[in-house]
Amino acid sequence: NMRPPEDVATKALAKLAYDRGRKRIAILSSQQPAESTQGQVFEDEFKRLGGIVTIRIEPLPTQIDIRTEVLKVVTTKPDAIFLTNYNQIETGLRELNRLNYKGLRLTISLDNLRIQNSKGLMEGIIVGKAAEPIEEFQKKFRERYNEKPGLSAEGGYDAIMSLVQAIKESGNLDIKKIRDNLQFGKYHGAIGDFTFSEHREVFGAPVIYVVKDGLLKELP
């Protein structure tokens, strides 16, 4: 998997909220394992920075009506809310609007199609996610295949090219040398600059966006 782990974007959002003076945050997650994990990552990072988590709620991911859960969140009077209940996010945002909640809203990994299908519901939400493919890669991909690169295009390209670089740096096909060079190398590819962590996960700086006029716009 050549996509950076979501933990990196989640921690970046926690720091952004704290740096912007939001010291009390609520977390609306779910019991779906990946969503619950990101809720915990955010809570741990925000508390480490010195913030207060007013409440963390995790309904079942199949639950349709989450009005009670959202009301409990708003009742704690948070400065911001981190939503990691991906499958329920539209429902959560709709209820936050009904309750006239005016605080900051944050989430991870939304794409423009999901945002456009929400018909304005996600306007103003702050989104942390892995960087989009760099413009040079997108341009060359369109020129060659006459279409936009899909979700796996940049990952496949970077996987092959990072391996090629590691082999070149090794000077031979010694597996240990290639593995070590791969793990400790620095790369510039379709997702920009990246390295591999000690756990052999891709590490690239996340990008923070805000939804404006129905599209993701990089936050200044």
N, C-alpha and C positions, 0 to 999 in steps of 0.2 A: 504494500500500500504506500503510494508516494504522496498521499495527502497528509499534511501536518495534523497531529491529533487535535481534537477540539479543545482540549485542556488549555492550550496556548491562547486561543481566542477568548476563552472564558476568563482566564486570569487577567488578560488585557482589559476586558470590560470591567472587572472588579476594580482594577487600578484607575481606569478612567473615571468611574463613578466616584471613587474616593477622592481623587484629585480635583474633581469638580464640586467638592463640598457636600456630596451625598453621604452622610455618615450613618443613616438608618435605611437598611434595604430589606425588602421581603423577597422571598423566592417562591415562585409558583412552578413546581416541577411535576413529575408523575412517578409512578412505580415502575415504569419501563426502565430497564437497567441503564441504558445509555443516558437517558434524560435525568435519571436519579444521580448518576455519577457526576454529570456536569453541574447539577445543583449543589452537590457536596463540594466539588472543586471550587465553585464560586464562593460558597460559604467559608471554606477554609482560608481562601486567599483574602477575602474581604475582612475577616476577623484578624488575620495576620497583619493587615495594614492598619488595624485599629478601629475598624467599623463595627457596627452592631447589626446583626441579622434579627429583625423583629419577629419573623415567623418563616418557617419553611414548610410548605404543604405539598403533599404528593398523593393526589387521587389516583385511582386506577386509570391506566391509559385508555381503557374502553369506556370510561364514564362519559356520558354525553352532557349531563347537566352539572356544571361546576359553579353555579351561582353562589352556593353556600361557601365554597372554598375561596372564591374571589372576594366575597364580603368579609370573610375572616382576615384576608390579606389587607384589605383597605382599612379595616378597623384598627390595625396596628399603626396606622399613620406613617408609612414609610416615605422616605424622600424619593425612592426609586424602587422599581420592581424588576427582577430578573426572571424572565419567562423561558423555561427550558422544556415546557410541555408542548413539544413540536406539533403533535397531532391535535392538540386542543387550543392552539394559540389563538386562532380566530375567535373561538368561543370566549376565551379569557379576555381578549382585547375588547370584544363587543360589550362584555359585562363591565369592564373597567370604564368604558365610555358612558355606559348607562348610570354608573355610580358617580360620574363626573370626577374621576380621578385625574389629577393634573400633573402628577410627578413623572419623572423620567422612566422610560420603559426600555429595557435592554433584552437582547436575545442573541442567538448564534445561528449561523449557517442558512439564513433565508436567501432565496434566489429571486430574481426579478419576476419570473413567471408566477411564483407563489404570491408575491406582493401584488402583481397586477390582478390576479384572480380574487384578491381580497377586497377589491373595489374601494380602496381608500382607507380601509380599516387599519393598515399598518403605517400610515403616514406619520412621520416623526419618530418612529422607533429606531433605536441605535442597534446596529448589527455588527458583531465581530465574526470574522470568517477568514479562511485561508485566502491568500492573494489570488486574484484572477490571473490567467496566463498573460505574460507580458505581450505588449502590442506587436512586437517583432514576430513572435511565434504565431499569434493569431493571423497576422498579415500573410506570412508564408504559408500557413495552413490553408487559408482561403484561396490563395493563388494556385496551390497545388491540387486541392480537392474541391474547390468551388462551393465550399460550405463552411460554416463556423465550426471550430473544434468542439467536440462533445466533452462530457464530463471526464472521461478517462484519457483523452488525447494527450494532455500535458504530462500526466503521470506516466504513461507508457513511454513517451519521449524521454523524460528525465531518468526513468529507470535504466533505459538502454544507454543513454549518453554518460550517466555517472559510472556505469560499469565499464564502458569503453575508456573513460578517463583513468579509472583505477587500474585497468590492465596496462595502459600506456605507462603510467607512473611506476608500475611494478617491473616493467622491462621484460617480463616473461609470464608464464601461465602458472606460477606458483600460487596455489589456492590461498595459503595463509597471507602472503604478501598482498594479494588482491583484496582479501577480506579486510585487512588492516587499513589499506589505502582507501578502501571504500568507506569505512567507518569514520576515519579521521580526516578525510578530504574536505575541501571546500568547493562548492559547485555553483555554476550559474547556468540556469536552464530555462525551461518554459515558464516556471513559476517564479523566476527571478533567482536571487541568491539563497542557497540553502546548505545545510549540513545534516549529518545524522547524529542523533543523541546516543548516549551510552546504551540505550535500549534498542538502538538501531531504528528509531523512528525518525521520519523527516522533520527537521526543524527549520521553519521559515517564518519570518515575522508576519503576524496576522495583520489584516487591514481592518480598520474601524470605519463603518459606513453609517450614514443616516438615510432613511427613506424620505425622499423629497420628490414631489410631483409623481409619485408612483414608481420611482426607480431608486436603486441604490446609488448614492453619491458619496464619494470618499469624504470623511469628516475632516474639516480643515484642522 
